[in-house]
Amino acid sequence: MLTITRRERFNAAHKLYNDKWSAEKNKEVFGKCANENWHGHNYELFVTVKGEIQEETGFIINLKWLSDLLNRKVIDQLDHMNLNLDVPFLKGKMVSTEVIAVEIWKLIADDILSQGAELFRIKLMETENNFVEYWGPNM
C-alpha cells in the first residue's frame, strides 16, 4: 500500500462550551478553552490518501487537484472564521479538534474516491502538542 499526504493550514477561533452545563462546569472541564471571548489556533491539516500508482500519471492522486479540493471544501470555510458561529458544516456541534477532523472526512471522502484513491487519514494539529488522527468510520 502506498500513501501520500497533503498539508494545508488555517487559522480559526472557537470556544469549547456545553450549553447544558453551568459556566463553572464548563470552566472545570474545558479550562481556558471555555473563554467566553473565544480563543484561536493556527491549525495544520494533513490529509493522507492511499491507493495504487496510476500508470498514466505516476501518481496515487494529483496533489494539485487534492490541494484545490481541500481549499475549496475545507480551508475556505474555516480560515479566519469563528468555528462555532461561521461554519455551516459545524453548526450545532461541539467544535473540538476530534469533531472537526470527523466532519472534514465527511466533506472530502467521496471526492477522493472519485479520483480512484481512498481517504486514509485526517490528522489535525491544533497546537504543536495537541493533534487528532482519524482513520475513518470503519476503523
C-alpha positions in Angstrom: 0.0 0.0 0.0 1.2 3.5 -0.8 0.0 6.7 0.8 0.6 10.3 0.0 -0.1 13.3 2.3 -1.0 16.9 1.6 -0.7 19.6 4.3 -2.9 22.7 4.4 -3.1 25.4 7.1 -5.9 27.6 8.5 -6.4 30.0 11.4 -9.6 30.0 13.4 -11.2 30.9 16.7 -13.5 28.7 18.7 -14.9 28.1 22.2 -15.5 24.7 23.9 -18.7 25.1 25.8 -21.6 22.8 26.6 -24.8 24.9 26.8 -26.4 22.3 29.1 -23.8 22.9 31.8 -23.2 25.8 34.1 -20.3 28.3 33.4 -18.5 26.7 36.4 -18.8 23.2 35.0 -17.6 24.4 31.6 -14.6 26.1 33.1 -13.8 22.9 35.1 -14.0 20.7 32.1 -12.7 22.9 29.3 -10.5 25.4 31.2 -9.3 28.4 29.2 -10.9 26.8 26.1 -14.3 27.8 27.5 -13.3 31.5 27.5 -16.5 33.5 26.7 -14.5 35.7 24.3 -13.2 32.8 22.3 -9.6 31.8 21.6 -7.7 30.9 18.4 -5.3 28.3 16.9 -3.1 28.0 13.9 -4.3 24.6 12.6 -2.4 22.3 10.4 -4.4 19.8 8.4 -2.7 16.7 7.0 -4.8 14.6 4.5 -3.4 11.2 3.7 -4.7 9.3 0.7 -4.0 5.7 -0.2 -4.1 3.9 -3.5 -2.2 2.4 -6.4 0.1 4.4 -8.7 -1.9 5.3 -11.8 0.1 4.3 -14.9 -0.9 7.4 -16.9 0.4 9.9 -14.3 2.7 8.1 -11.9 0.5 9.5 -9.0 -1.7 7.9 -6.4 -3.7 11.2 -6.7 -2.9 14.5 -8.3 -1.7 16.7 -5.4 -2.7 19.9 -7.2 -6.2 18.5 -7.5 -6.2 17.5 -3.8 -5.0 20.9 -2.7 -7.7 22.6 -4.8 -10.3 20.3 -3.2 -9.1 21.0 0.3 -9.1 24.7 -0.2 -12.5 24.8 -1.8 -14.3 22.5 0.5 -12.4 22.9 3.8 -9.9 25.8 4.1 -12.1 28.4 2.5 -14.9 27.6 5.0 -12.6 27.5 8.1 -9.8 30.0 7.6 -10.1 33.2 9.8 -13.6 32.1 10.9 -15.2 31.5 14.3 -15.8 27.8 14.1 -18.8 28.0 16.5 -20.6 30.7 14.5 -19.4 30.9 10.9 -19.0 27.4 9.6 -22.1 25.7 8.2 -20.8 22.1 8.5 -20.0 22.6 12.2 -23.3 24.3 13.2 -24.7 22.8 16.4 -21.7 20.7 17.0 -19.0 20.8 19.7 -16.0 22.2 17.8 -13.3 20.0 19.4 -10.4 19.0 17.2 -11.9 15.5 17.1 -15.2 16.6 15.8 -13.6 18.9 13.2 -11.5 16.1 11.9 -14.5 13.8 11.5 -16.5 16.5 9.7 -13.6 17.2 7.3 -13.6 13.5 6.5 -17.2 13.6 5.6 -16.7 16.6 3.3 -14.0 15.1 1.2 -14.0 11.3 1.2 -16.4 10.8 -1.7 -14.5 13.3 -3.9 -11.2 11.4 -3.3 -12.9 8.1 -4.2 -14.0 9.8 -7.5 -10.3 10.1 -8.3 -9.6 6.4 -7.9 -8.0 6.7 -4.5 -9.2 6.4 -0.9 -9.0 8.7 2.0 -6.8 7.0 4.6 -6.3 9.5 7.4 -7.1 13.0 8.6 -4.5 14.5 11.0 -5.5 17.8 12.5 -3.0 19.7 14.7 -4.5 22.3 16.9 -1.2 23.1 18.6 2.3 21.7 18.4 1.4 19.5 21.4 -2.2 18.6 20.6 -3.5 16.8 17.5 -6.0 14.2 16.5 -5.8 11.4 13.9 -8.9 9.9 12.3 -8.8 6.8 10.1 -12.5 7.0 9.1 -15.7 5.5 10.3 -14.7 1.9 9.6 -11.7 1.7 11.8 
